[in-house]
Amino acid sequence: MRVQYITQQSIEHVEKCGIPERRSPRLRGFNYSDPGEYFVTVCTADRACILGAVANGAMTLSIVGRIVEDCWLAIPEHFPHTRAGVYQIMPNHVHGIIEITKAHRKPRPCRPYV
């Protein structure tokens, strides 16, 4: 996952090119560390197609795609109170469902939505 920072240059690019600002799909005030099932999508940097290719209707994973699959399946080893559910690796992104089975930390109040 790549972290992108908002810079003055990126703001100017949005204003110049007319690209709409992306709004967060997160629910205001919702604590995403609560138990439940969460649908996640993770994209590659610059949406580069490095995870594999689709041919004849089937996804063939690259070496990087196989590493991503191994990491997905290992999520419960790193986070014991989770289950890695169904997933689909695409050429430039991954969709999956992660279940948090129980709260493992003291709940904290959500920060106000910005």
N, C-alpha and C positions, 0 to 999 in steps of 0.2 A: 504494500500500500504506500502511496506517495502522499506526502503532506504538501499542500500548496498554500502559500502565503499570499494574502492580498497586498499588492504593492500599488503605489501611485501609478506605475506604468500599466499594471493590469486594469486599473480603474479607467485610465485614459483609453486603453484599447477597447474596453466595453463601450465607452461613450462614443468613440470614433466609429466603431464597426456596427454599433446598434445591437450588439449581442445582449439579450435580456439577462438580468441577474437571476441566478438560480435560487429558488426558495427552498428552504429545508423541508424535507418530508416528515420530520420528526413531530410528534404531538407535543404541544406545549405542556410543561409540567409533568410529563409522563416519565417515570423512572425506568429506564431501559435495563437496569440491573435486577428488576423484579423477575421472579420465576415466570416462565412462559416460553412460547415459541416465537422466534424472530426470523423474518425473511431478510437475508442480507445479499447485497451485490457488491463485489469487489472488482474494480477495473484496473487494468494494467496502466503503467505510466504512458501518457500520450495515446492511450488506447491501441498500443502496438499489438499486433497479432502474434504473440510469442508463445501462447499456450497450446497451440496445435492448429489443425485445419479441418474443415468439414469437406468431405468428399463422398459422393454417392449417398448423401443423407446421414452419414455417420461421422462422429467426431473422432479424430485420431490425435492423441496427445503427443506433444513434443516432450523432450526431456524436462523442460521447465514445467510443462503441464503435469507431468507425472510427479514432480516435486510438489506442486501445488496440491495435487490429489493426496499425496502422503501427508502433507501438513494438515489438510482438512480432516483426514481420518484421525490424526493425532491430537486434535483439539481437546478431547476429554482427558488425555494424559497431562496436558498443561493446565487445564481448568477442570478440576474434578467434579464440579457441580454442573457440568454441561453434557449435552449429547449432540454430536454432529449428525444431523438428519440427512435427508436426501439432498443431493447437490447436482449441478450440471456445470461442467467446465466448457466454456466457449473459447474461441480463438483469442479474445481480448478481455474476457471477464468471467467471473464465476458467480453463479447463483446458488444459494443454499439456505437451509433452515437450521438454525442453532437453537437448541432448547436449553434454557437455564432451569435446572430441576429444583433448586431450592436456593433461598437467599443464603449467601455464605459470609456476608459482611453485615455489620450494623447498618441499617438503612440510614441514608443521609437525605436531607431535604434537597429537592431539585433547585438548581439555580434558576433565576428568572430567565425566560426565553428572550433572546436578543434578536 
